[in-house]
Amino acid sequence: MSSSRPPSATTGTDFLLYLMLGAAALGMGAGFLAWLFGNLSNVAVGTGAWVPYDPAAALLRPEEVWPDLPTAAIVAGCRVLPVLALFTGGFVGAKLWLRWRGGTSGLASARDLSALLPKESAAKAIGLRPSLKGTRPKDVAPDDRGVLLGTLKPGRAEVRSSWEDVLLAIMAPRSGKTSGLAIPAILRAPGPVLLTSNKAANDAFTATATARAEVGTVWTLDPQQIAHAPREMWWDILADAHDLAGARRLAGHFVTASVDESSAGDFWSTAAANTLTALFLAAANDGRPITDVLAWLASPADRTPVDLLHDAGLDAVAAQLQGTVAGAVETRDGIYETARQYASCLLDPEIAAWVTPPRRMEKIAEFRPGAFATSRDTLFLLSKDGGGSASAIIAAAADAVMRAAVIQAERDGGRLDPCLLAILDEAANVCKIQDLPDLYSHLGSRGVIPVTILQSYRQGVRVWGESGMDALWSAATVKLIGSGIDDADFADKLSRLVGDHDVRTVSVSTSESGKSTSVSMRQERVLPADAIRALPKGSALLLATGIRPALLDLKPWYKEPDAARHGAASAAATAGITERALAKTLGRHGLGPTA
């Protein structure tokens, strides 16, 4: 008859053995240090004679080994200094072991992440950026090495993506995605920066606007008055719609902003997109503002856009538009009504004013994406989400900037230097660029670094569909997963990607013939799904191409040395938003001047 107990990490016998071995090693080390420091003390303040090696006597009877040595010297040399040396050696050894092994078995260590750590990332930055050519790696400024991702757990080594990596961050609200990723990246960026957001007060906009104004011009496109910013710029939304491809991309932004991926390809959406494409093309080639498109949509029988397309030599597009207009009335009206819904944000004159030429008396600067790509300017793109929002304009502007940067990079020999950083925060709400997964495949090689931030994987699926989100996930060379992942399927997928590791198991069984011990190895998830869900706030799981997964601590901006300065600027900017909002409210009610 035999019995066994459940597997355990160790047994009582093993524990006693390890304890005895540890005590023996500690005693031998203490004896050696007592003999060494005792002899050194004797050389310094005693007779100077070096006694033969006898660690036991030096540790237990030092006054007999060095009879002429003062008591204070014996206590210091044979008691205090050995203890301090053992403690220091143990502490340093533990730190080094943890640093190189990693905090969790199976995750990346500093050795595994060497390509993202200062020495190698600096060398790579020199190879990617001509402006750093001839600079020694140790002289490359930290912010010139790449985008700060965080610090390796455990330890304080900074981990940075390179200037050819494209990033995807999936982080739940209040998990540090803005304070620990977006804001530090904006504050540290050496080149132009683009930010999309649906918030302004106490967010990335207020935390970075003042600092970015110190290095370049700050452009704020705020058509729905998220920050109640005065209109000091305008952007020609039809600038890239002079050819069919550009007009089709612009129409696509209006469609994508209004429908989910599941209904984007139905008849009405496709027909409305084709109609908008034709009308945008007609307006752009005749130098008309986009508001003329609204007038044409309101009067389907108006032949003006058809004539303008013929005048521009776009006969095929004109024929298609004429076919839609001359078709069955019910079908035509359905198509035009769908198109009107997609472009409905332009009905608001306050929104349309940001993307149409100003009046002659208005001194408002024109934002030009091509010039922005070679500057150190900052572009804040702000919009509400939901129905009737200006998110189509925001997506079109972000797309125009990134495409202009790619064109400029090709003119500059293939890459922008310094790179353009595009922080697409709330990308699934206010910046739905339909072919973003495809753009990810080449933006990094042109020095255009997108950082797409989503609240969940399913949020991306809602915009780009299963295949599109899978493509975006695969194309991102650096992926950060923050706390608050409540999607069980996605958490399990991440757990499988992190992988398994070997766990040593010791089993003890007893029988009539005695006790036997067996040792076996079993596979166990490095990070089970529940551990991924329970990631603490301020930490993130890093998945980088060709590198084992790692756990990072984010470095929020408010814990940096210059946090007080940025915090004061953020508070002042937030107060300014509140003041402008109050002034406008009072002005609408006739109680005071408007801002």
Summary of the structure (lengths in Angstrom):
residues: 595
radius of gyration: 32.9
end to end distance: 90.0
largest distance: 116.6
contacts: 1979
relative contact order: 0.14
helix: 53%
strand: 14%
